[in-house]
């Protein structure tokens, strides 16, 4: 398993833990990282994703609600909801992760941690978000 996949799996585990436990997120993260030691690269990438998720949670959740047809976030499983948050965060805010990689990674992690239906559900929602983001991004003119 690559470092970034390991980071993403840690992110999913932490998001699950943080939803199941009340308390200060920073303190929870510090304890989580002490309990799950990893290389500095893995930790940094995981912390970057978590920062984007927590800093932009309202925008991410609004996008997820918009594109998860017939589902509200509260009705989704904790794993699916947080996989979507993680990947949507990477799609919307990461400058270093190609969109297709963010989607593929979320689908692969869904196969490991989610239900039988999770990979297709995750892929469908993220694909709709990516299509919207691609229409919002100005395309370069061919006359330049």
MOURNOR-V176982 format. One record per pair of residues at least 6 apart in sequence whose C-alpha atoms are under 6 Angstrom apart, sorted by the first residue. I is the first residue (numbers start at 1). GAP is how many residues later the second one is. D is the distance in whole Angstrom. If there is no record, write none. Layout:
i,gap,d
I,GAP,D
I,GAP,D
//
This chain:
i,gap,d
3,39,6
7,35,5
7,39,5
11,35,6
53,36,6
65,7,6
67,58,6
68,57,6
87,15,5
91,8,5
107,12,5
110,8,6
110,9,5
111,8,6
//
